[in-house]
Amino acid sequence: MADRIIDCCSLLNLYAGWGGLENLRQLPHSWFVCTAVFGESEITREYDASHTPQEQKLVLDPFVETGLIQKVAPESDSEVVDYLDLAQLIDDGEAQAIALAKHRGFVLLTDDRKAIKLAHRDDVGVKTISTVDILREWIECAHIESAAIRSVLKRIRELARYIPAKNSSDLVWWLAQQHD
């Protein structure tokens, strides 16, 4: 299975949905997060005692220390050049993740439409997957039941403020899970 590099929006979606990232261990991939995403992913949201979403600091270092995710940065001249070129068009985290995916053969996990479009350009050629793709894989690998799926999707919707784009197959799947 190909290694995965996670951009900021997808990282926050999964973290919110699962209440952490430990569920990534149930999937047969190596997980990478670039240094620019570490800089962008500083705040998440969690429910307080009255079930009201509240901002809280997001700490990713323990996931690095346990080996769940690997922190990576551009190293080669070509990675740096591509990162700087892409950063003129999109946020630093997405730009750095795409540049590293291009040069290291990672699959990019993103829900950002502009990043997806850039990743798929002929001169970039990076394969992308979405938060929903990871959730589907997790559900299959870990045999997750419908009630737990609905809970995770509710957490993503309320805490990360994310639902898939209109007219996407991801949205069709997402909505279908609400009624199982």
C-alpha positions as a printed Julia matrix, in Angstrom:
180×3 Matrix{Float64}:
   0.0    0.0     0.0
   1.23   3.46   -0.87
   2.31   5.88    1.83
  -0.12   8.7     2.61
   0.63  12.36    3.27
  -2.14  14.25    5.04
  -2.91  17.92    4.49
  -4.31  20.23    7.14
  -8.03  20.03    6.33
  -8.13  16.23    6.21
  -6.0   15.96    9.35
  -8.45  18.18   11.22
 -11.46  16.28    9.81
 -10.14  12.89   10.93
  -8.96  14.2    14.3
 -12.37  15.74   14.98
 -14.28  12.68   13.83
 -12.28  10.17   15.82
 -11.35  12.38   18.76
  -7.7   11.78   17.84
  -5.71   9.93   15.19
  -5.18   6.51   16.77
  -7.63   4.9    14.32
  -5.04   5.43   11.57
  -3.25   2.42   13.1
  -6.08   0.21   11.83
  -5.16   1.01    8.22
  -2.25  -0.56    6.3
  -0.38   2.63    5.44
   2.47   4.78    6.64
   1.25   8.29    7.49
   3.21  11.48    6.85
   2.5   15.09    7.8
   4.69  17.88    6.48
   6.15  20.62    8.65
   3.94  23.31    7.09
   0.83  21.37    8.16
   2.19  21.14   11.71
   2.32  24.94   11.65
  -1.24  25.26   10.33
  -2.83  22.57   12.54
  -2.69  24.26   15.91
  -6.37  24.4    16.89
  -9.1   21.78   16.86
 -12.53  21.65   18.45
 -13.98  19.27   21.02
 -17.23  19.15   22.96
 -17.24  20.55   26.48
 -19.28  19.13   29.38
 -22.47  20.74   28.02
 -21.82  19.26   24.54
 -20.9   22.67   23.08
 -17.99  22.72   20.61
 -14.98  24.55   22.07
 -11.58  25.32   20.57
  -8.62  23.5    22.04
  -4.95  23.24   21.25
  -4.06  20.43   18.85
  -0.87  18.66   19.85
   0.55  16.36   17.16
   3.97  15.6    18.66
   2.76  12.56   20.66
   1.64  10.95   17.38
   5.14  11.47   16.0
   6.75  10.14   19.18
   4.69   6.91   19.01
   5.43   6.48   15.3
   1.83   6.89   14.16
   2.76   9.81   11.89
   6.1   10.87   10.51
   6.97  14.55   10.28
   8.58  15.41    6.93
   9.98  18.48    5.24
  11.26  19.32    1.75
  14.87  18.19    1.45
  15.88  18.14   -2.2
  16.16  21.2    -4.4
  13.32  19.93   -6.61
  11.02  19.48   -3.58
  11.78  23.01   -2.39
  11.28  24.55   -5.86
   7.95  22.78   -6.39
   6.8   23.73   -2.89
   7.62  27.4    -3.45
   5.94  27.39   -6.87
   2.78  25.75   -5.52
   2.72  28.01   -2.43
   2.06  30.95   -4.77
  -1.25  29.26   -5.7
  -2.46  27.55   -2.49
  -1.83  27.43    1.26
   1.63  26.36    2.44
   0.46  23.07    3.96
  -1.23  21.87    0.79
   1.65  23.15   -1.37
   4.28  21.38    0.72
   2.23  18.16    0.89
   1.78  18.12   -2.9
   5.47  18.78   -3.54
   6.49  15.94   -1.21
   3.85  13.61   -2.67
   5.12  14.33   -6.17
   8.75  13.58   -5.38
   8.31  10.75   -2.87
   5.4    8.9    -4.46
   2.97   9.59   -1.61
  -0.79   9.59   -2.09
  -2.18  12.95   -0.97
  -5.07  12.92    1.5
  -6.95  16.19    0.96
 -10.46  17.58    0.68
  -9.32  20.93   -0.73
 -10.68  21.27   -4.28
  -7.96  23.66   -5.4
  -5.24  21.35   -4.06
  -6.86  18.37   -5.8
  -6.95  20.25   -9.1
  -3.26  21.21   -8.78
  -2.24  17.7    -7.71
  -3.9   16.24  -10.8
  -2.19  18.6   -13.27
  -0.09  16.73  -15.84
   3.14  18.33  -14.59
   2.39  17.27  -10.99
   0.66  13.89  -11.32
  -0.15  13.23   -7.66
  -2.88  10.75   -6.76
  -5.38  12.07   -4.22
  -7.86  10.55   -1.79
 -10.41  12.17    0.5
 -11.42  12.02    4.14
 -14.4    9.91    3.03
 -12.05   7.46    1.27
 -10.15   6.98    4.54
 -13.37   6.61    6.52
 -14.65   3.98    4.07
 -11.38   2.06    4.32
 -11.42   2.29    8.13
 -15.03   1.08    8.28
 -14.14  -1.91    6.1
 -10.86  -2.78    7.85
 -12.15  -2.36   11.4
 -15.73  -3.56   10.78
 -17.31  -0.41   12.21
 -21.03  -0.45   12.98
 -23.58   2.07   11.69
 -24.09   3.91   15.0
 -20.34   4.54   15.32
 -20.16   5.72   11.69
 -22.99   8.19   12.27
 -21.25   9.46   15.41
 -17.95  10.03   13.57
 -19.68  11.86   10.7
 -21.61  14.03   13.17
 -18.37  14.92   14.97
 -16.71  15.85   11.65
 -19.71  17.95   10.6
 -20.02  19.77   13.95
 -16.41  20.0    15.13
 -14.48  20.29   11.87
 -17.36  22.0    10.06
 -16.91  19.7     7.08
 -19.23  17.85    4.75
 -18.24  16.66    1.26
 -18.75  18.92   -1.74
 -22.13  19.12   -3.44
 -22.67  16.74   -6.37
 -19.84  14.46   -5.23
 -20.02  10.71   -4.75
 -18.52  11.37   -1.31
 -21.6   13.42   -0.38
 -23.93  10.67   -1.65
 -22.1    8.13    0.56
 -22.02  10.55    3.53
 -25.76  11.2     3.39
 -26.54   7.49    2.98
 -24.68   6.74    6.24
 -27.02   9.05    8.14
 -29.96   6.73    7.42
 -28.58   3.2     7.88
